[in-house]
Structure formats: structure tokens, C-alpha cells
Amino acid sequence: MFTTALAQRGKTEQGDLPLDLFTAIETLKKELNAVILAHYYQEPDIQDIADFIGDSLQLAKAAAHTNADVIVFAGVHFMAETAKILNPDKMVLLPDLNAGCSLADSCPKEEFGAFKAAHPDHLVVSYINCSADIKAMSDIICTSSNAVKIVQQIPKNQPIIFAPDKNLGRYVMEKTGRDLVLWEGSCVVHETFSEKKIVQLKIAYPQAEAIAHPECETTVLRHASFIGSTAALLKYCEQSSSQEFIVATEPGIIHQMQKRAPHKRFIPAPPLNNCACNECPFMRLNTLEKLYWAMKNRAPEITLQEFIREAALRPIQRMLEMSA
């Protein structure tokens, strides 16, 4: 089941690690009545021990329907916040509180508040990759899975602010024909992909399909034969007759692609430089060891002010209703 052999006993600042981390985590999960939710961009060991793996929309739905007392969220901060917004009476743990998001950070609440005030007649549609404060200022939340579907349901005479991702916003504009007012935010990972290197890969692997996440820049998207959310990319690879894929999104998803289609080849799209910057540095802060200690110590715990939680809940509920 697991991609790595049993974790070896080691010393950490918090004490001794158990010899078998996988068994120890399973034991804690039963003791806490906990569920482990993991994003596709997490390291393979975390994906393999998770109760549910998904993209932002799938994880939001899973968090909304869980019967667990404790939610252990192996993802980034805004995802754990979303779980807490949906489950105020449950304990929500995040293995590393520093697991943030460059896209969420690109939209500070004070600046966005002024931006919104400058467009008082606009409906605010915010990508789920934003803080609870931004969600609280929004009318509807969306994900890359449902952004087009949600915007298509809004009356054409209703002006819209789309935040915080400008690249996803441009993609939605192209697909819907709507003129959106865009907040100029972006994901540092999805903006690292090199158009030149993707073209070189397509030459080197002429049978490979290029697939991309809509957070990528337009120069990358135009080379993709399929554009979709993380979950949509995974499903497409399973169903496509192609045997090779150039994957322009965070390479953590390739673990699931290989599990579901082991006979196919998946080539991670390279970044501009010879680095690992196509990997999300925030997602990679979570480790199996940190997940164990979070469950053992019941910390770090996500908490929110109730008025923020209530305000952020309404646009999330609208999203879930509109994407049902």
C-alpha cells in the first residue's frame, strides 16, 4: 500500500518517533475518531495513508460531509480554514501552520477591501485559494473544477470581480465570454512553467499529450490539448487513449496518475530554471512525521473568529449549491 518502507525510529524536537509511523497514525486516527484529508500535491506517503484524496472542490465536499470528530488536513492553510468554516464544532489540525499559499498571500484583505469598494456594483467570485478573510468578503466561492460553471449561472448583466487568480480568471473569461474585473494574483508554482521547455518536450516526445491546470499562464495553456482542474487532469489521463503525457501542474499529482494508469508515462513539465520550483514549497512542508505529531499533540489547530467563519460560510455554501 505505501510507497516507502516503514519509517525508521528517529529523534525530533518533540521526542522519539515510533518505528512504524503508518501503524501509529492509524492507531491515533481510531483514538481521535479522525479523518485524514489530503490534497493531490502532498508527498506520496501522505497520499497513501489519507482517507480521502482530492482537489480543492472534492476536499471541500469531503469536509462538509465527514462524521469524524477531528479533521487532519494535509494541505495548505486556506484548505484547513475551509474545513473549519464548514465544521465549526470539529477540531481541524494542519501538520505545519507555515503551509501557506503564494496565491492566497497575493490578495491581502485590506487591499482587496479597497478594490471591492471601488467596484460597488460588482458580484465577487473568489477562487477557493484565498484566505478566510477574502472568502468573507465574497459572494460566491469557486474552484478550478467549477469556476466556468458558476460564472455561467450568473446573469450576464451582473458585473463580476474575479479574485485572486488572474490566470484562472482569464481562462474563465475565454470560456464564458464574460468580461471579468480581475485581481492581479497568481500562483508561484503555476507561473514557473516554461513555454520554451514544454515545446522542447513536445518535440522530444511527439506522441505525448500536453495537459495543464488553468492557473498556468496563457503561453503554456495554448500548448495543452486538455486544460482542467487537478481532478479533471487525473480523470483525463485515465480515460485518454494516449500513453504519454506532459503534465503542467504541481508534480505531486503524478503519484496518483501512475497508480491509476501504471502502463502510461507521465512527464512533469519543467520550470524556467533547473530547480524543483515546479513543486509547491508550501505543500511540501507537510510530512508524515509532522502529521503524526499533529495528531499526537492535537496541534497545530485551526481556529477562526466566529463572525469571519459565518461570513465565509455563505459563499462556500452557494458554491456547493451551484456545483451540485
C-alpha positions as CSV (number, residue, x, y, z in Angstrom):
1,M,0.0,0.0,0.0
2,F,2.6,2.5,1.0
3,T,5.3,3.9,-1.3
4,T,8.1,3.9,1.3
5,A,9.2,1.2,3.7
6,L,8.4,1.6,7.4
7,A,9.6,4.9,8.8
8,Q,12.7,4.4,10.9
9,R,12.8,5.5,14.5
10,G,14.3,8.9,14.9
11,K,14.7,11.8,17.3
12,T,12.8,15.0,16.8
13,E,12.4,18.2,18.9
14,Q,9.2,16.7,20.1
15,G,10.6,13.3,21.1
16,D,11.0,9.8,19.7
17,L,9.2,8.8,16.6
18,P,7.6,5.3,16.6
19,L,9.3,2.7,14.5
20,D,6.2,2.3,12.3
21,L,4.7,5.7,11.6
22,F,1.9,4.3,9.4
23,T,0.6,2.0,12.2
24,A,1.0,4.7,14.8
25,I,-1.1,7.2,12.7
26,E,-3.8,4.6,12.1
27,T,-3.9,4.0,15.9
28,L,-4.3,7.7,16.6
29,K,-6.9,8.0,13.9
30,K,-9.1,5.5,15.7
31,E,-8.4,7.0,19.1
32,L,-9.4,10.5,17.9
33,N,-12.2,9.4,15.5
34,A,-10.2,11.4,13.0
35,V,-10.2,11.6,9.2
36,I,-7.2,12.5,7.1
37,L,-7.9,14.6,4.1
38,A,-5.0,15.1,1.6
39,H,-4.5,17.2,-1.5
40,Y,-3.1,15.6,-4.6
41,Y,0.0,17.7,-4.2
42,Q,1.1,16.1,-1.0
43,E,4.0,13.7,-0.8
44,P,3.2,10.1,-1.8
45,D,3.4,8.7,1.8
46,I,0.7,11.2,3.0
47,Q,-1.4,10.4,-0.1
48,D,-1.2,6.7,0.6
49,I,-2.3,7.0,4.3
50,A,-5.1,9.5,3.7
51,D,-8.7,8.5,4.0
52,F,-9.6,10.9,1.1
53,I,-7.5,12.4,-1.6
54,G,-8.8,15.2,-3.8
55,D,-8.6,18.7,-5.3
56,S,-10.0,21.7,-3.6
57,L,-13.6,21.1,-4.6
58,Q,-13.5,17.4,-3.7
59,L,-11.9,18.2,-0.3
60,A,-14.4,20.9,0.5
61,K,-17.2,18.4,-0.2
62,A,-15.5,15.7,1.9
63,A,-15.0,18.2,4.8
64,A,-18.7,19.2,4.6
65,H,-19.9,15.6,5.0
66,T,-17.5,14.0,7.4
67,N,-18.7,12.4,10.6
68,A,-15.3,12.5,12.2
69,D,-14.6,14.5,15.4
70,V,-11.1,15.5,14.1
71,I,-10.1,16.6,10.6
72,V,-6.4,16.3,9.9
73,F,-5.9,18.4,6.8
74,A,-2.8,17.5,4.8
75,G,-2.8,20.5,2.5
76,V,-2.2,24.2,2.9
77,H,-3.7,26.8,5.3
78,F,-6.6,28.0,3.3
79,M,-7.8,24.4,2.8
80,A,-7.7,23.7,6.5
81,E,-9.6,27.0,7.1
82,T,-12.3,25.9,4.6
83,A,-12.7,22.7,6.6
84,K,-13.1,24.7,9.8
85,I,-15.6,27.1,8.2
86,L,-17.7,24.1,7.3
87,N,-17.2,22.3,10.6
88,P,-17.1,24.8,13.5
89,D,-17.6,22.2,16.2
90,K,-14.8,19.8,14.9
91,M,-11.1,20.1,15.6
92,V,-9.2,20.8,12.5
93,L,-5.4,20.1,12.5
94,L,-2.8,21.2,10.0
95,P,0.6,19.4,10.2
96,D,2.5,22.7,9.6
97,L,1.0,26.1,10.1
98,N,3.6,27.6,7.8
99,A,2.0,25.6,4.9
100,G,0.5,28.7,3.3
101,C,-0.2,29.6,-0.4
102,S,1.5,32.2,-2.6
103,L,-1.8,32.8,-4.4
104,A,-3.7,33.4,-1.2
105,D,-0.9,35.7,0.1
106,S,-1.1,37.7,-3.1
107,C,-4.5,39.0,-2.0
108,P,-4.2,40.9,1.3
109,K,-7.6,41.7,2.9
110,E,-7.0,45.5,3.3
111,E,-6.0,45.9,-0.3
112,F,-8.8,43.7,-1.6
113,G,-11.3,45.5,0.6
114,A,-10.4,48.8,-1.2
115,F,-10.5,47.1,-4.6
116,K,-14.0,45.8,-3.8
117,A,-15.2,49.2,-2.6
118,A,-14.0,50.7,-5.9
119,H,-16.5,48.4,-7.7
120,P,-19.6,48.6,-5.5
121,D,-22.0,47.1,-8.1
122,H,-19.9,44.0,-8.8
123,L,-20.5,40.5,-7.5
124,V,-17.4,39.0,-6.0
125,V,-16.5,35.4,-7.2
126,S,-13.4,34.3,-5.4
127,Y,-11.3,31.2,-6.1
128,I,-11.1,28.9,-3.1
129,N,-7.4,29.5,-3.0
130,C,-7.8,32.5,-0.7
131,S,-7.9,33.3,3.0
132,A,-11.0,33.1,5.2
133,D,-10.9,37.0,5.3
134,I,-11.3,37.1,1.5
135,K,-13.9,34.5,1.5
136,A,-15.9,36.6,4.0
137,M,-15.8,39.5,1.5
138,S,-17.0,37.3,-1.4
139,D,-20.4,36.5,-2.7
140,I,-19.6,33.1,-4.3
141,I,-16.5,30.8,-3.9
142,C,-15.4,28.7,-6.9
143,T,-12.7,26.2,-7.6
144,S,-10.9,25.4,-10.9
145,S,-13.3,22.5,-11.3
146,N,-16.4,24.6,-11.2
147,A,-15.4,28.3,-12.0
148,V,-16.7,28.2,-15.5
149,K,-20.0,26.5,-14.5
150,I,-20.6,29.1,-11.7
151,V,-19.9,32.2,-13.8
152,Q,-22.2,30.8,-16.5
153,Q,-25.0,30.8,-13.9
154,I,-24.7,34.4,-13.1
155,P,-26.9,36.8,-15.1
156,K,-25.0,38.4,-18.0
157,N,-25.9,41.9,-16.9
158,Q,-24.3,41.4,-13.5
159,P,-20.7,42.7,-13.4
160,I,-18.2,40.4,-11.7
161,I,-14.9,40.8,-9.8
162,F,-12.9,37.6,-10.0
163,A,-10.2,37.0,-7.4
164,P,-7.4,36.3,-6.7
165,D,-6.0,34.3,-9.6
166,K,-5.6,36.3,-12.8
167,N,-4.7,33.3,-14.9
168,L,-7.8,31.3,-13.9
169,G,-9.8,34.5,-14.4
170,R,-8.6,34.9,-18.0
171,Y,-9.4,31.2,-18.7
172,V,-12.9,31.7,-17.3
173,M,-13.3,34.8,-19.5
174,E,-12.3,32.9,-22.6
175,K,-14.6,30.0,-21.8
176,T,-17.7,32.1,-20.9
177,G,-17.2,35.2,-23.0
178,R,-17.7,37.3,-19.8
179,D,-15.8,40.5,-19.1
180,L,-14.5,40.0,-15.6
181,V,-12.6,42.5,-13.4
182,L,-9.6,40.6,-12.3
183,W,-7.5,40.8,-9.2
184,E,-3.9,40.5,-10.2
185,G,-2.9,37.5,-8.1
186,S,-1.1,34.3,-9.2
187,C,0.4,31.0,-8.0
188,V,4.2,31.0,-7.9
189,V,4.3,27.3,-8.9
190,H,2.0,27.5,-11.9
191,E,3.8,30.6,-13.2
192,T,7.2,28.8,-13.2
193,F,6.4,26.6,-16.2
194,S,8.5,27.4,-19.3
195,E,6.7,27.6,-22.7
196,K,10.1,27.0,-24.4
197,K,10.8,23.9,-22.4
198,I,7.3,22.5,-22.9
199,V,7.7,23.0,-26.7
200,Q,11.1,21.2,-26.4
201,L,9.4,18.3,-24.6
202,K,6.7,18.1,-27.2
203,I,9.4,17.7,-29.8
204,A,11.3,15.1,-27.7
205,Y,8.0,13.2,-27.0
206,P,5.9,13.7,-30.2
207,Q,3.3,11.2,-29.0
208,A,2.8,12.9,-25.6
209,E,-0.3,15.0,-24.9
210,A,0.4,18.2,-23.0
211,I,-2.2,18.8,-20.3
212,A,-2.3,21.8,-18.0
213,H,-4.0,23.4,-15.0
214,P,-5.9,26.7,-15.8
215,E,-3.7,28.5,-13.2
216,C,-0.9,28.3,-15.8
217,E,-0.2,31.3,-17.9
218,T,-1.8,31.6,-21.4
219,T,1.5,31.0,-23.1
220,V,1.5,27.5,-21.5
221,L,-2.2,26.8,-21.9
222,R,-2.1,27.3,-25.6
223,H,0.1,24.2,-26.0
224,A,-2.2,22.0,-24.0
225,S,-4.6,19.5,-25.6
226,F,-6.6,19.4,-22.3
227,I,-7.0,22.0,-19.6
228,G,-8.6,21.2,-16.3
229,S,-8.6,21.1,-12.5
230,T,-6.3,18.6,-10.8
231,A,-9.0,16.0,-10.5
232,A,-10.0,16.6,-14.2
233,L,-6.4,16.1,-15.3
234,L,-6.3,12.8,-13.4
235,K,-9.5,11.6,-14.9
236,Y,-8.5,12.6,-18.4
237,C,-5.2,10.6,-18.2
238,E,-7.1,7.5,-17.1
239,Q,-9.6,7.7,-19.9
240,S,-7.4,9.1,-22.8
241,S,-6.0,6.6,-25.3
242,S,-2.7,8.4,-25.2
243,Q,0.2,6.6,-23.5
244,E,2.4,9.6,-22.7
245,F,1.5,13.0,-21.0
246,I,3.4,16.2,-20.3
247,V,1.9,17.4,-17.1
248,A,1.9,21.1,-16.4
249,T,0.8,21.3,-12.8
250,E,2.4,20.5,-9.4
251,P,4.0,17.1,-9.9
252,G,2.5,15.6,-6.7
253,I,-0.5,14.6,-8.8
254,I,1.8,12.2,-10.9
255,H,1.8,9.8,-8.0
256,Q,-2.0,9.2,-8.4
257,M,-1.7,9.2,-12.2
258,Q,0.9,6.4,-12.0
259,K,-1.3,4.4,-9.6
260,R,-4.4,4.7,-11.8
261,A,-2.6,4.2,-15.1
262,P,0.6,2.3,-14.4
263,H,1.2,1.4,-18.0
264,K,1.3,5.1,-19.1
265,R,4.2,7.6,-18.9
266,F,3.9,11.0,-17.1
267,I,6.5,13.7,-17.8
268,P,6.5,16.7,-15.4
269,A,6.6,20.0,-17.2
270,P,9.9,21.7,-16.4
271,P,10.2,25.1,-14.8
272,L,12.2,28.0,-16.2
273,N,15.3,27.1,-14.3
274,N,16.9,23.8,-13.3
275,C,15.3,23.7,-9.9
276,A,12.4,22.0,-8.1
277,C,10.3,25.1,-8.2
278,N,7.6,23.3,-10.0
279,E,6.9,21.7,-6.6
280,C,4.8,23.7,-4.2
281,P,7.2,24.7,-1.3
282,F,4.2,25.1,1.0
283,M,2.6,21.7,0.2
284,R,5.9,20.0,0.8
285,L,6.2,21.5,4.3
286,N,3.8,18.8,5.5
287,T,5.5,15.4,6.2
288,L,4.4,12.1,7.6
289,E,6.3,12.9,10.8
290,K,4.5,16.3,11.2
291,L,1.2,14.6,10.6
292,Y,1.9,12.1,13.3
293,W,2.9,14.8,15.8
294,A,-0.2,17.0,14.9
295,M,-2.4,14.0,15.8
296,K,-0.4,13.1,18.9
297,N,-0.4,16.6,20.3
298,R,-3.8,17.8,18.9
299,A,-1.9,20.8,17.4
300,P,-1.5,22.9,15.4
301,E,-5.2,23.6,15.4
302,I,-7.0,25.9,13.0
303,T,-9.2,28.5,14.8
304,L,-11.3,31.3,13.3
305,Q,-13.3,34.2,14.7
306,E,-17.0,33.3,14.5
307,F,-18.1,36.4,12.6
308,I,-15.4,35.7,9.9
309,R,-16.4,32.0,9.8
310,E,-20.1,32.8,9.4
311,A,-19.4,35.4,6.7
312,A,-17.1,33.0,4.8
313,L,-19.5,30.1,5.1
314,R,-22.2,31.8,3.0
315,P,-20.3,32.0,-0.3
316,I,-18.9,28.4,0.2
317,Q,-22.5,27.2,0.6
318,R,-23.5,29.0,-2.6
319,M,-20.6,27.3,-4.4
320,L,-21.7,23.8,-3.2
321,E,-25.3,24.5,-4.2
322,M,-24.3,25.8,-7.7
323,S,-21.9,23.0,-8.3
324,A,-24.1,20.1,-7.2
